[in-house]
Amino acid sequence: MDLKPHIEKFRNRFAEVEAQLSDPKAFDNPQKAQELSREYARLKELVASGEAYLKVVSELAENRALLNSGDGEMIALAKEEIVRLEPEEQKLSQQVRFGLVPPAPTDSRNTIIEIRAGAGGSESALFAADLYRMYSRYCEAHGWKAETLDSSPSDLGGFKEIIFQVSGQDVFKRLKYESGVHRVQRVPATEAQGRIHTSTCTVAVMPEAEEVDVQINPDEIEVNVCRASGKGGQGVNTTDSAVQIIHKPTGMIVRCADQRSQQKNKIQAMTVLRSRLLERKVAEEDAKYAAFRKDQVGTGERSEKIRTYNFPQNRVTDHRLELTLYNLANFIEGDLDPMFDPLMHHDMEQKLAALPT
């Protein structure tokens, strides 16, 4: 693929966006200004990668030409340079090619993650807590903020359910592949005979919906307040701060009780409801094109088993790519990029292949 014309398009569009952002009127519409700012940052990076790519391509051509010089010393130096430059050319070429794929509008959104215990009883609840800790560690490493919206602790530890919001740059872009069934294989602490048990948890990852994405008619929701329960001090148990919202058309029920303020819980519950409705809307649209997406990385369906965590073998396997890593000890501590990067790479390759030529 000749990337020069595409790099030139990046340059031209970058100049256009830069000119628009220099006009004070652009900030009369905050949402449009935010979109332009994100596009500016993306294009700035792409132009830099494109310039570096063209420079490396030129240097490679010069060194390959020297291979026919007849000068033994120059040929040896040229070979060394070619060995150094070829991996750089491949890396920069990939960055430019991936820039041809239009970014998903939800990639830069904050994200809501719901983890629910599945098969396996108390062991499943403990695994839900492990997953929550794993994602929390990953967020910390990337400078993201994770805030619990609601949780339902189990009797023996762990969570029957926990919902939290992640805020930061490109959060959904990296976390969106986590939706599905996560399976764990290990010896539970309560197992006297040392037998390996299999348990599951479901993970749902949703981009935070904006009001323009999903319109909710106030007449279609029922809001109830009640006393929160669980840890958190006297205020938690003596004030009607927990909020439950029922969306009548779909039957969806959202409950938030993590904040002491009833108003804050209501705002958070509405945020979760909008995100669930947006997820449903997107899933319905995706279903229309399912025949064209057979090779895509997972469907994100919660019924789909996407990953197995095998503790006795220190192994984690992603079933969408059939990728196995033997570093589960680090992975469960939040070192997720060795899995996330191949997933993102495969997804981008599929989208590139689907672009019109």
Secondary structure, DSSP 8 states (H G I E B T S, - for coil): ---HHHHHHHHHHHHHHHHHHTSGGGGGSHHHHHHHHHHHHHHHHHHHHHHHHHHHHHHHHHHHHHTTS--HHHHHHHHHHHHHHHHHHHHHHHHHHHTTS---TTTTS-EEEEEEE-TTTHHHHHHHHHHHHHHHHHHHHTT-EEEEEEEEE-TTSSEEEEEEEEESTTHHHHHGGG-EEEEEEE--TT-TT---EEEEEEEEEEE---TTT----GGGEEEEEE---SSS-HHHHHS--EEEEEETTTTEEEEE-SSS-HHHHHHHHHHHHHHHHHHHHHHHHHHHTGGG-TTSS----TTSEEEEEETTTTEEEETTTTEEES-HHHHTTT--HHHHHHHHHHHHHHHHHHS--
